[in-house]
């Protein structure tokens, strides 16, 4: 009798889903006055971006989030479903509007300032998350973003630990990065964390200079707290992937920047997709950088050309 085929890998992503409203100046910005520019509206949100990238990379993915019962929420769910994301576990609510992320970028595509309204995620409580715990059944990975409240994040980490599912945590920002500390203290550290230098400094309680030795020292402190993989983003210097006793420095892949929004989300998604395909972590991280390069060259928060083939071709310089 033939053994049944193993279930395909599936990732559950929990956190923010919002609409990105972006303004690009056409020339160097002049503060305190109106600047000529272009505006765009695209589907966004860290968790939703990661989920869409995973779907485009051929990974089965379910999104747990919350949006308003409004036109923006309708468009957000329609766009996500069209990309292949399972949105059955996304809450629709009447009491809040769909979240928005409003960003101003300079003429080179670099972020100047942004305002994020994620009030709608307040309805994603430990209770409502517990009601959706069936989504975790059979999951290979869980991804959590820092937009979750501390209590909800802790409950998610507990549920994942009980199910034996590794969690990747995307901090989102310095204040939100700190929410993972209560999870670590409760004995539920994430398997993987993806901070930038400022977020890394917040997690270890001091400024971390941008040197390999200092980053490694900080990462080892997190390893000692039970975090297996610390992948530190260093901007133009690339990244450093750290595991207990070993590390890999990774350079950025040259790209013609149109918009930096969503690059980190694509990096994590491509990294996980590669791991699920049996790729070693260092090579998976290289594929993450290729996905980031594809993303920053697009005006979309998630590149519509994102595929495994496109990522591999970019690594080969095509």
C-alpha positions, 0 to 999 in steps of 0.5 A, a space after each residue: 500500500 502506497 503511503 499518502 503524500 505529505 501535506 504541502 507546506 503552508 504558512 499562516 501570517 498574522 498581523 496587519 493588512 492595510 491600504 498603502 497611500 504613497 506620495 512621491 516627490 518629483 524633486 528634492 523635498 522642500 519642507 513646510 510647503 507643497 511639493 509637486 509629486 505623484 500619488 499611488 494607492 496599493 494593497 499593503 500591511 506587513 503581514 498581508 504583504 508577506 502573505 501575498 509574496 508567499 502566494 506569488 512564490 508558490 507557497 500556500 498561505 493563510 492570512 489572519 488580520 482585520 479590516 473594516 467593512 468598507 470599500 478599502 477593505 473590499 479592495 484589500 481582500 479582493 487583491 489578496 485573494 486574486 494573488 492566491 492568499 487564503 483570506 477566510 480568517 480575516 475579520 470584517 468589522 463595522 466599528 473601525 475603518 480599514 487600516 491605512 499607511 500614508 508615506 511620503 517618499 523623495 524623488 529617489 524613492 527613499 522614505 521621508 516620513 510615514 503615518 500608520 493607522 492600524 486601529 482596526 487591529 485592536 479587534 484581533 484580541 487573544 479571544 478572537 485569535 483563539 476562535 481562529 486557532 483552527 487555521 494553525 492546524 497543519 501549518 509549517 510556519 507562522 509569521 507574526 508582525 509587530 502590529 499585534 497587541 502584546 497580549 495577542 502576540 503572546 497568545 499566538 506564540 503560545 498556540 504555536 508552541 503548543 502546536 510545535 510550529 516555528 514562528 518568524 517575528 517581523 518587528 515592524 518598528 522599534 516600539 513594536 519590537 519590544 512586544 516580543 520580550 514578554 513572549 520570550 520571558 514567558 518561555 515562547 521565543 520566536 524561532 526567527 526574528 528580522 530586526 533592523 539595527 535600531 530594532 536590534 538595539 531596542 531588543 538588547 537594551 543598547 545602541 548597536 553600532 553597524 559592525 559585524 562584531 557588534 551585531 554578532 554580540 547582540 545576536 548572541 544575546 538573543 540566541 541565549 534567550 532561545 531565538 534560533 535565527 536573527 537576521 539583521 537588516 543593514 540597509 545599503 550594507 546588506 544583512 547579517 544572518 546569525 545562528 548560534 555559533 555561526 553567521 553569514 554576511 550578505 550584500 544587497 543586490 543592486 537595483 534601480 530604486 522606484 520605491 523601498 516600501 515592502 522590501 523587507 516583507 519580500 525578503 522574509 517571504 522569499 527566505 521562508 519560501 526557499 527554506 520550504 523548498 529545502 534551501 540552506 538558510 544562507 542561500 535562502 537569505 540570498 534569495 530574500 535579497 533578490 526578492 527585495 531587489 525586485 520589490 524596490 524596482 516596482 511602484 507596487 508594495 508587492 511586485 506583480 512579477 514576483 515568482 520563484 523563477 524571477 528571484 532565481 534569475 535575479 540572483 544570476 544577474 538576469 
